[in-house]
Amino acid sequence: MPDVFADVRISYGTRLRLLAAERGRAEAVRFLPAEGAAVSLSWADLDRLVDRYARGLMARGVGQGDVVAYALGNVPAHLALALAVWRVGATVMVLDPGMSSATAAAMKARSGARLVIGATPGLGDLDLAGFEAEAGDLPETPVPDRTPRPGKIVLSGGSTGLPKMMRDDLPHTRTPGASWGRIAPRLGFRCDQTQLVCGAMSHNAPFTWAQNGLFEGNRLVLMERFDAARALRAIDAHDVGFAMLVPTMMVRMLDALPASGVTLNNLHALYHTGAPCAAWLKQAWIELLGPDRVTEMYGSGENTGQTTITGAEWLTHRGSVGRGFETEIRIYDPEGAQLPAGAAGEIYMRPDDLGGRADYLGPDAPQPSRDADGFQSIGDLGWLDEAGFLYLGGRRDDVINTGGTKVHPETVEAALLQHPDVTDAVVFGMPDRDWGERVVACVVLLAAVETDTLRTFCAARLAPSQVPKVVRTCTTLPRDGFGKIRRKAMQATFSDEVDAGAERCDPARRDG
């Protein structure tokens, strides 16, 4: 990518038309369904599908400035529907296809969406099959490309209720060759490469990177469902150069690697985000790929700012998520005093470009926590070293206070995941008469392991206050499609079982 970016911005719909005209039958998307054979979609195919969907939206009364919500899995229609919404000048709101019809209806009411399209009947105004049938019956008239403002409404995780809605107030346009400014090349992203999309596009980061990839002419390898062994094979088989992962995926891929027979030679950038990455896991991937091929970004849907770090930088600042990238960082104590390097507190950031910040929407929208200079917090804790590298200390509302000692659950989870038979883990606090809160761990195991063995394993790696007082095994943990755990929902779900002394917990996924 060029170092100096020309200010020539075009819409996503216009960019697709240009690529379709230039590349025609060349492959744009290779879809790997959970079952069955792979499906190929050319640039010309994708552009025609987007036009068809755009006509279907207009027939439903969708136009400039409207909001269209949809709840679909990782299928080509997900990509095409977003581009169709943008083509008619409307705003996208992507919903979790696992949410209930009541939640979808509530989100429609809160956002004022004109239309909600669901993966299945009953989820929204109509399902995808019905929408496609309607659109397919319309005359093939040209659809002019309009510019939406904004392009999307971003949703929070919704761990304690309905997701919060966020959006900026900018035209949804980008510059070819610089779809995300200087941060994309910093993370190893290139134009005209093959890109793996294996995270759920119902989440902002996988959705954004997939669409930016198409904008930059990238061929997408789209996985309907993440499978560690299949993802590894796809990287080799399809010459994938760029992959965005979350730590949960990295753990599972590392476990599947010995039996996979892959080389990963073509993968020039493994970029991870979405959750804190345990030091042992980061080290393992750096040793596997080399420090130049592993990058990380820390940021938020609110666009409060971001940090980046390369593998080489991490090796000299172990545990850090990097320095502010086009972003200034301050650390504050609970009384609002700015803290020096090395002191832990609440993280406040201010990006160089304040125009891209997202504002909360809705009648119950929270007020952002900002200081007088415009530095904003999303509730994360951490500290800066003398060189300005940021280290995360967990979420402000996730910290466990046990016997007067603060325990960060991510630290305990990282220790548990070092055990060869632990494939997933989540840690949270539960009320305790003696300790105030006790540390509770729920784990998914490959093979039977005594809970006392796991506690002993932790005791060799953690301070006594950090060792879980309760360990329960589960068949699965309620992670969302981007690998994030919903701790508050976990606490509510597990409360009765843990207090009753149950040996196992099998939580049903709570609707966000």
C-alpha positions as a printed Julia matrix, in Angstrom:
512×3 Matrix{Float64}:
   0.0     0.0     0.0
   1.24    3.53   -0.69
   2.6     5.56    2.21
   0.68    8.67    1.18
  -3.01    8.14    0.5
  -4.85   10.18   -2.12
  -8.16   11.55   -0.9
 -10.26    9.79   -3.56
 -13.14    8.19   -1.71
 -15.83    6.06   -3.32
 -18.72    3.96   -2.04
 -18.52    0.21   -1.55
 -21.13   -0.3    -4.26
 -19.15    1.74   -6.79
 -15.97   -0.12   -5.91
 -17.66   -3.48   -6.5
 -18.88   -2.34   -9.93
 -15.34   -1.35  -10.89
 -13.91   -4.67   -9.72
 -16.65   -6.68  -11.45
 -16.02   -4.84  -14.73
 -12.28   -5.37  -14.43
 -12.19   -8.98  -13.18
 -15.39  -10.55  -14.43
 -15.24  -14.32  -13.91
 -12.26  -14.25  -11.52
 -13.12  -15.71   -8.12
 -14.15  -13.23   -5.44
 -15.45  -15.62   -2.76
 -14.7   -19.27   -2.04
 -17.42  -20.43    0.35
 -16.7   -23.44    2.58
 -20.08  -24.62    3.92
 -20.24  -26.62    7.13
 -21.38  -29.58    5.02
 -21.04  -30.2     1.31
 -18.78  -28.97   -1.47
 -17.18  -25.56   -1.7
 -19.0   -22.89   -3.72
 -17.29  -20.29   -5.92
 -18.64  -16.79   -6.56
 -17.01  -14.56   -9.17
 -16.8   -10.76   -9.03
 -19.44  -10.56  -11.76
 -21.65  -13.03   -9.87
 -21.33  -11.01   -6.68
 -22.19   -7.73   -8.41
 -25.3    -9.25  -10.03
 -26.41  -10.71   -6.7
 -25.95   -7.33   -5.01
 -28.07   -5.67   -7.71
 -30.78   -8.3    -7.29
 -30.86   -7.77   -3.52
 -30.83   -3.99   -3.99
 -33.93   -4.21   -6.21
 -35.59   -6.39   -3.56
 -34.84   -3.81   -0.88
 -36.2    -0.94   -2.97
 -39.37   -2.93   -3.67
 -39.8    -3.12    0.1
 -39.53    0.66    0.34
 -35.9     0.85    1.49
 -34.07    3.97    0.39
 -31.49    6.57    1.3
 -31.07    6.93    5.07
 -33.12    3.89    6.1
 -31.82    1.16    8.42
 -31.92   -2.49    7.34
 -31.18   -5.2     9.91
 -30.43   -8.8     9.1
 -29.54  -11.91   11.07
 -27.6   -14.35    8.87
 -24.78  -16.8     9.36
 -21.48  -16.8     7.47
 -22.91  -17.3     3.98
 -22.29  -15.37    0.73
 -25.71  -13.72    1.13
 -24.34  -11.99    4.24
 -21.68  -10.25    2.15
 -24.05   -9.43   -0.72
 -26.87   -8.11    1.46
 -24.61   -5.57    3.18
 -23.38   -4.34   -0.19
 -26.95   -4.12   -1.45
 -28.03   -2.08    1.57
 -25.13    0.29    0.94
 -25.87    0.41   -2.79
 -29.31    1.9    -2.11
 -27.84    4.37    0.4
 -29.15    2.67    3.54
 -27.49    1.69    6.83
 -26.68   -1.89    7.87
 -27.36   -3.33   11.33
 -26.04   -6.89   11.6
 -27.79   -9.1    14.17
 -26.83  -12.43   15.72
 -28.74  -15.2    13.88
 -29.05  -17.01   17.22
 -31.08  -14.27   18.85
 -34.77  -14.73   19.59
 -37.55  -13.21   17.5
 -38.5   -11.05   20.51
 -34.99   -9.62   20.72
 -34.91   -9.0    16.97
 -38.24   -7.16   17.24
 -36.91   -5.09   20.13
 -33.79   -4.16   18.16
 -35.94   -3.17   15.18
 -38.02   -0.88   17.4
 -34.98    0.7    19.07
 -33.16    1.34   15.79
 -36.18    2.34   13.72
 -35.17   -0.23   11.08
 -37.45   -0.34    8.05
 -36.81   -4.04    7.46
 -35.42   -7.06    9.33
 -34.37  -10.15    7.34
 -33.75  -13.38    9.23
 -32.02  -16.63    8.41
 -35.16  -18.58    9.3
 -38.91  -17.89    9.24
 -40.16  -15.92   12.23
 -36.92  -14.05   12.82
 -37.72  -10.63   11.4
 -40.14   -9.39    8.76
 -39.22  -12.17    6.33
 -36.61  -14.86    5.95
 -33.74  -14.9     3.46
 -35.41  -17.45    1.17
 -38.55  -15.33    0.97
 -36.55  -12.18    0.3
 -34.53  -13.9    -2.45
 -37.74  -15.15   -4.08
 -39.21  -11.64   -4.07
 -36.02  -10.11   -5.46
 -35.68  -12.79   -8.15
 -39.11  -11.98   -9.6
 -38.29   -8.3   -10.21
 -37.23   -6.89  -13.61
 -33.47   -6.56  -13.99
 -33.33   -2.77  -14.03
 -30.11   -0.9   -13.23
 -29.57    0.19   -9.62
 -27.69    3.47   -9.13
 -24.99    3.49   -6.47
 -25.74    5.83   -3.59
 -23.58    6.72   -0.59
 -24.96    5.74    2.84
 -24.41    7.9     5.91
 -23.57    6.14    8.14
 -22.72    2.72    6.73
 -23.54    0.64    9.78
 -24.87    0.51   13.29
 -22.42   -1.41   15.48
 -23.75   -3.44   18.39
 -22.16   -4.21   21.74
 -22.05   -7.77   23.05
 -25.28   -7.37   25.0
 -23.99   -9.38   27.95
 -26.45   -7.86   30.41
 -29.47   -7.11   28.2
 -30.19   -5.74   24.74
 -27.04   -4.82   22.82
 -26.09   -1.15   22.84
 -26.16    0.56   19.43
 -23.32    2.74   18.16
 -22.7     4.64   14.94
 -20.64    7.48   13.54
 -22.01   10.21   11.3
 -19.72    9.85    8.28
 -20.38    8.94    4.64
 -19.56    5.26    4.14
 -16.79    5.69    1.61
 -13.2     4.52    1.39
 -10.08    5.17   -0.67
  -8.96    2.2    -2.83
  -5.59    1.06   -1.56
  -6.28    2.58    1.85
  -9.63    1.22    3.02
  -8.58    1.6     6.64
  -5.85    4.22    6.51
  -2.42    3.28    7.79
  -3.57    0.79   10.38
  -4.34   -1.98    7.85
  -0.78   -2.29    6.49
   0.52   -2.03   10.04
  -1.38   -5.26   10.76
  -0.11   -7.05    7.66
  -3.21   -6.46    5.53
  -2.53   -6.21    1.79
  -4.54   -5.54   -1.34
  -5.19   -8.27   -3.93
  -4.45  -11.17   -1.59
  -6.42  -14.16   -0.34
  -8.02  -13.58    3.03
  -9.53  -16.09    5.48
 -12.86  -15.15    7.08
 -13.59  -17.64    9.86
 -15.04  -15.41   12.6
 -18.78  -14.83   12.75
 -19.68  -11.8    10.62
 -22.48  -11.03   13.06
 -19.65   -9.3    14.94
 -18.17   -6.03   13.84
 -14.5    -6.99   13.4
 -14.98  -10.04   11.1
 -17.7    -8.16    9.2
 -15.54   -5.05    8.73
 -12.43   -6.93    7.66
 -14.39   -9.09    5.21
 -15.97   -6.05    3.55
 -12.68   -4.15    3.52
 -11.12   -7.2     1.91
 -13.65   -7.15   -0.92
 -13.19   -3.39   -1.3
  -9.45   -3.95   -1.79
  -9.97   -6.71   -4.33
  -9.17   -9.57   -1.99
 -10.4   -13.07   -2.65
 -12.24  -14.24    0.47
 -12.21  -17.79    1.78
 -15.39  -17.74    3.83
 -16.02  -20.46    6.41
 -19.62  -21.01    7.42
 -18.52  -22.43   10.74
 -15.12  -22.29   12.42
 -13.33  -25.61   12.62
  -9.68  -25.5    13.69
  -8.37  -28.32   11.5
 -10.35  -27.14    8.48
  -9.15  -23.56    8.94
  -5.53  -24.75    8.95
  -6.07  -26.82    5.81
  -7.84  -23.9     4.11
  -4.86  -21.62    4.7
  -2.57  -24.02    2.83
  -5.04  -25.19    0.18
  -6.18  -21.72   -0.84
  -2.91  -19.8    -0.41
  -4.33  -17.6     2.34
  -2.08  -14.64    3.11
  -4.06  -12.84    5.83
  -6.13  -14.3     8.66
  -7.86  -12.55   11.54
  -8.3   -14.75   14.62
  -9.28  -14.48   18.27
  -7.35  -16.27   21.05
  -9.96  -19.03   21.39
  -9.39  -19.93   17.73
  -5.63  -19.73   18.19
  -5.73  -22.27   21.05
  -7.79  -24.74   19.03
  -5.71  -24.34   15.88
  -2.52  -24.85   17.86
  -3.96  -28.1    19.28
  -4.98  -29.27   15.8
  -1.71  -28.3    14.13
   0.38  -31.48   14.71
  -2.15  -33.72   12.96
  -2.98  -31.29   10.17
   0.16  -31.67    8.07
   0.08  -28.0     6.99
   3.01  -25.63    6.51
   1.29  -22.2     6.69
   4.06  -20.94    4.41
   1.76  -18.58    2.5
   0.33  -16.96    5.62
   2.19  -13.65    5.81
  -0.01  -12.13    8.54
  -1.82  -13.65   11.49
  -3.65  -10.75   13.1
  -5.47  -11.35   16.37
  -7.87   -9.24   18.39
 -11.14   -9.53   20.31
  -9.84  -10.7    23.69
  -6.63  -10.75   25.78
  -4.13  -13.29   24.48
  -2.25  -15.4    27.04
   1.51  -14.96   26.9
   2.19  -18.68   26.36
  -0.23  -18.73   23.42
   1.28  -15.66   21.79
   4.77  -17.07   22.29
   3.75  -20.37   20.65
   2.47  -18.64   17.51
   5.5   -16.36   17.29
   7.75  -19.42   17.49
   5.65  -21.12   14.81
   5.4   -18.28   12.3
   8.17  -15.91   13.3
   7.69  -12.48   14.92
   7.21  -10.64   11.61
   4.01  -12.56   10.8
   2.11  -12.06   14.08
   0.34   -8.78   14.85
  -2.3    -7.62   17.33
  -4.68   -4.7    17.71
  -6.62   -3.53   20.75
  -9.62   -1.26   20.2
 -13.4    -1.08   20.49
 -16.58   -0.66   18.49
 -16.86    2.86   19.9
 -13.66    3.78   18.01
 -12.16    5.28   21.15
  -8.7     4.65   19.68
  -6.43    1.66   19.18
  -3.06    0.15   19.9
  -1.02   -2.18   17.71
   1.95   -4.42   18.34
   4.15   -6.62   16.17
   5.58   -9.94   17.27
   9.05   -8.43   17.5
   7.8    -5.62   19.75
   5.93   -8.11   21.92
   9.08  -10.14   22.54
  10.64   -7.08   24.22
   7.36   -6.04   25.92
   5.81   -9.37   26.85
   2.12   -9.18   27.64
   1.61   -5.76   26.04
  -1.03   -4.94   23.42
   1.21   -2.23   21.99
   1.48    1.52   21.8
  -1.25    3.88   20.71
  -1.58    3.93   16.93
  -2.65    7.41   15.88
  -3.99    7.46   19.45
  -3.01    9.03   22.8
  -3.51    7.09   26.04
  -3.98    8.13   29.65
  -4.46    6.03   32.8
  -6.69    7.38   35.59
  -7.27    6.28   39.16
 -10.85    5.99   40.58
 -10.72    9.62   41.74
  -9.85   10.89   38.25
  -6.15   11.58   38.81
  -3.83   10.75   35.92
  -1.39    7.98   36.83
   2.29    7.64   35.9
   3.91    4.79   34.0
   3.66    1.48   35.83
   0.54    2.38   37.82
  -2.65    0.48   37.02
  -5.97    2.21   36.5
  -8.71    2.84   33.96
  -7.67    3.24   30.32
  -8.71    6.42   28.49
  -7.86    6.96   24.82
  -8.2     9.74   22.27
  -7.71    9.05   18.53
  -6.1    11.63   16.3
  -9.27   11.66   14.17
 -12.23   12.3    16.46
 -14.64   12.27   13.51
 -14.68    8.48   13.42
 -15.89    8.06   16.99
 -19.18    6.21   17.34
 -21.99    7.67   19.42
 -24.49    5.57   21.37
 -28.05    5.5    20.04
 -31.45    4.94   21.58
 -33.59    6.34   24.38
 -31.51    4.57   27.04
 -28.14    5.26   25.4
 -25.33    5.49   27.98
 -23.2     8.6    28.23
 -19.56    7.98   27.31
 -17.01    8.38   30.08
 -14.75   11.19   28.84
 -12.36   13.63   30.45
 -12.2    17.34   29.7
  -9.7    16.74   26.88
 -11.82   14.19   25.03
 -10.08   11.01   26.25
 -12.7     8.24   26.53
 -12.97    4.97   28.47
 -14.89    1.78   27.72
 -14.23    0.37   31.2
 -10.99   -1.52   30.59
  -8.16   -1.48   33.13
  -4.44   -1.44   32.49
  -1.15    0.41   32.73
   1.58    1.92   30.53
   5.27    1.16   30.74
   7.97    3.81   30.38
   8.05    3.32   26.59
   4.31    3.88   26.26
   3.32    0.23   25.73
  -0.12   -0.63   27.12
  -0.86   -3.71   29.28
  -4.43   -4.82   29.92
  -5.73   -5.69   33.36
  -9.25   -6.86   32.53
 -12.63   -5.18   32.61
 -13.47   -2.81   35.45
 -16.7    -4.7    36.18
 -15.14   -8.18   35.81
 -12.51   -7.81   38.55
 -13.07  -10.26   41.43
 -12.6    -8.89   44.94
 -11.79  -11.91   47.1
 -10.71  -11.29   50.67
  -9.7    -7.73   49.77
  -7.46   -8.86   46.89
  -8.27   -7.93   43.27
  -8.15  -10.89   40.88
  -8.39  -10.45   37.11
 -10.19  -13.44   35.57
  -8.12  -13.36   32.37
  -4.99  -14.15   34.38
  -6.57  -17.27   35.87
  -8.0   -18.35   32.5
  -4.56  -18.08   30.91
  -3.12  -20.41   33.57
  -5.91  -22.96   33.15
  -5.51  -23.02   29.36
  -1.89  -24.07   29.75
  -3.12  -27.47   30.99
  -3.02  -29.88   28.02
  -6.51  -31.24   28.75
  -8.25  -27.86   29.13
  -9.7   -26.66   25.81
 -11.71  -23.73   27.13
 -12.09  -21.87   30.42
 -13.95  -18.97   31.94
 -13.45  -17.46   35.38
 -15.74  -15.16   37.35
 -16.63  -14.2    40.91
 -19.54  -15.5    42.97
 -20.79  -14.16   46.3
 -19.1   -15.75   49.32
 -19.93  -15.22   52.99
 -16.33  -15.34   54.15
 -14.39  -13.95   51.18
 -16.87  -11.46   49.73
 -16.39  -13.17   46.36
 -14.85  -16.52   45.55
 -13.03  -17.32   42.31
 -15.03  -19.78   40.2
 -13.69  -21.54   37.11
 -15.68  -23.46   34.51
 -13.65  -25.56   32.1
 -14.15  -27.74   29.04
 -11.9   -30.8    29.05
 -10.44  -33.14   26.44
 -10.1   -35.92   28.99
 -11.24  -36.46   32.55
  -9.18  -34.45   35.05
  -9.82  -34.17   38.77
 -10.73  -30.65   39.81
  -8.18  -30.81   42.63
  -5.54  -31.55   39.99
  -6.5   -28.39   38.12
  -6.37  -26.35   41.31
  -2.89  -27.72   42.05
  -1.86  -26.91   38.48
  -3.02  -23.32   39.0
  -1.34  -23.04   42.39
   2.03  -23.64   40.73
   1.44  -20.67   38.4
  -0.68  -18.2    40.35
  -0.81  -16.38   43.66
  -2.91  -18.14   46.33
  -5.73  -15.57   45.99
  -5.98  -16.3    42.25
  -6.41  -20.07   42.53
 -10.06  -21.0    41.88
 -11.9   -22.08   45.0
 -14.48  -23.83   42.82
 -13.83  -25.65   39.54
 -16.66  -27.1    37.47
 -16.52  -28.97   34.17
 -18.83  -28.14   31.27
 -19.58  -29.67   27.89
 -19.37  -26.24   26.29
 -19.15  -22.58   27.24
 -21.52  -19.87   25.95
 -19.14  -17.97   23.72
 -20.51  -15.78   20.98
 -19.57  -16.08   17.33
 -16.45  -13.97   17.85
 -15.2   -16.1    20.73
 -16.12  -13.64   23.49
 -17.56  -14.97   26.73
 -20.53  -13.3    28.36
 -19.44  -13.31   31.99
 -22.5   -11.66   33.46
 -24.77  -14.16   31.75
 -22.44  -16.95   32.96
 -22.76  -15.78   36.54
 -26.53  -15.73   36.33
 -26.7   -19.09   34.55
 -24.31  -20.88   36.88
 -25.45  -19.35   40.15
 -27.86  -22.08   41.15
 -25.63  -24.96   40.02
 -22.49  -23.66   41.72
 -24.25  -22.81   44.96
 -25.83  -26.28   44.98
 -22.4   -27.88   44.54
 -23.16  -29.47   41.17
 -20.28  -31.4    39.64
 -21.04  -30.27   36.07
 -22.6   -27.26   34.41
 -24.23  -27.32   31.01
 -25.3   -23.75   30.32
 -27.78  -22.96   27.6
 -26.67  -19.98   25.56
 -28.46  -16.89   26.77
 -29.98  -14.61   24.21
 -28.18  -11.26   23.99
